[in-house]
Amino acid sequence: MGVQENKLLRTKKPAITHSQVSGQLFDTLPVAVYACDRNGYITSFNQAAVNLWGRKPEIGKDLWCGSWKIFHPNGEPLNLDNCPMARTLKAGIAIEGEEIIIERPDGTRINVQPYPVPTFNDAGELVGAVNTLIDVTEQRSSETKQAMLAAIIESSEDAIVSKTLDGTITSWNKSAAKMFGYSESEIIGKSITIVIPENRRQEEDVILGKIRQGKKVEHYETYRRRKDGTEIAVSLTISPIKNQAGQVIGASKIARDISKQKTNEESLQRYADNLETVNSVGRMVSERLDVQEILQQVTDVTTQVTGAAFGAFFYNKLDEHGESYTLFTLSGAPREAFEKFGMPRNTAVFHPTFSGEGTVRVDDITKDPRYGKNHPHFGMPKGHLPVVSYLAVPVISKSGAVIGGLFYGHPEPGRFNIHHEGLVESVATQAAIALENARLYEEIQKLNSKKDDFIGLASHELKTPVTSLSGYLQIINRRLPADDGNKPFIEKALSQINKLSGLISDLLDVSKIETGQLPLSFTGFDLLHLAKEVIEVMQYSTKTHRLTLESGVNKLLVTADRQRIEQVIINLLSNAIKYSPGANQVNVTVSVADNKALVAVQDFGLGITRDQQDRIFTRFYRVEDMAAHISGLGIGLFISKEIISRHNGRLWVESGPGKGSVFFFEIPLG
Ligand code: ADP
């Protein structure tokens, strides 16, 4: 635009005359209009012009314009006598569409487009000019806003796209082009489904459905397809675009590339999973005491979490050829893969692991200068599993001894990273502790079995002299006249010898049970009769308690080892008496239930707490408070339990502290 000569207005007949612009019509016009005389003095103006200028000009005094401060659109000051009105008057031509900025007295600025038109008298002489001022401030500011918006959209790192309600793409910014690989020109007018993977097309229907209802879809995480066919993880925010009437006419879509975030999330998740696995290995190995099991589990899990093609644990072994590794556990490869070759030796590559100096992680072992220098294979033996990526972590005990090493291999380079190193190192520490525990456990087991051997041997050795001692005493007793004053002493000695012999027999039984050699001989007999006999004999030597027998049957035939069942009843009865020092009665009940013979021995003594009830059946276990003042070896119930379970029966107790106890045993009838 610019100054244009208006030929029409240069004709003799002026389009508008002074008289026409003055008057009421002129005043009520919604557009600012004013007139100047030939010299530029303002001669008339309407109210709209006053509103625009923010002041009332003085007729005949103000020159060119009602505003004193005017500027070019770029903000540079514009001299009043160079304003469009001035130029129209000076040149006698109309000026159209040239924009200026005027500043009101209150400082506000408005964009104005003046349309000054010269006026001529009938003689065709220039007599003045009429200027119409169009306020374009709003238009300018919305244009500026739009330009800013466009700049923002173009410079955004997110893909910003707009589409119609049927999914046709109407705009496509630079980032969209970069993210999806389609240029603006090739995609405008196409359907948005072009970037939606086939299996996600129904997502678009759902999204457009929401948009039609005027709703926004925020941070919708999904996948979109690039021009090259690859998929990209994106977070979408889609908003409806409305026209001035508020109707939804399309949608704007912002797509953010979240593939990096997704990869990070995934690797974090993987890391957390790995940690969880390592923790569970830690828990598991600390519970186990079997060396083979511990190391197999450790090898399997670490091979899996490091992504190794195979992993192995080698024990450190010193032999006549020096230090070497003995393969112990292997994961991811068959044992034969290793057995053909000699085990790794303490060579330069392996040295840090052998010496416990630390972990060795190599991206490509074949490029390591120390590699391939040793006899006899000079590198990996022929036929060996191909190892390029290599990770080796020593397993070091608390005392500092190198127990062995965990080795991992992969045929491709650079497969192990610092995280793998850390994971395996922490597992190796746990494994070392577990292995030490297992070793201690093995030692304890060995000591235990030595103790068992000793008990077996000692009780066997004691049995012979005690038996002959008892025999000699019986002979002496028989030879002494009934009234001999020494007789009571001999009898006392005999009863003590019997007790001793009972204890030795029990110890011998324990050792037979341990070695699985407790012999049983089954015969048919009446269990009720046996119970009666035992009670009678025991009552004979028991002054403190009354022993009673109750039974709903007259006879109870069982097939069992009579002597061993007698041993159980004696044990339960003597315990009942022994552990009820304040009571004076013990009840025995014999009955039949469910095709089983059931014997119950009830006392009214000290009772047993719930948590002790299972333990009293274990070898050498005695409840501590009682053990202090009541003698015993803690093996009676252990032997009884074994005898009853060898009869396919069950022995158990029902008791409570201070309430007395009932010991039950049942064995199958028949
Ligand atoms: P011992 O009586 O020689 O200690 P047992 O194996 O027969 O060995 O019993 C193991 C432990 O069980 C006893 O030390 C005692 O603490 C507890 N016990 C056994 N019978 C009774 C009972 N009738 N009442 C209370 N405690 C009992």
Boltz pocket constraint, residues with backbone or C-beta under 6 A from the ligand:
constraints:
  - pocket:
      binder: B
      contacts: [[A, 571], [A, 572], [A, 575], [A, 576], [A, 579], [A, 580], [A, 603], [A, 605], [A, 606], [A, 607], [A, 608], [A, 616], [A, 617], [A, 618], [A, 621], [A, 622], [A, 623], [A, 624], [A, 626], [A, 627], [A, 630], [A, 631], [A, 632], [A, 633], [A, 634], [A, 635], [A, 636], [A, 637], [A, 638], [A, 661]]
      max_distance: 6.0
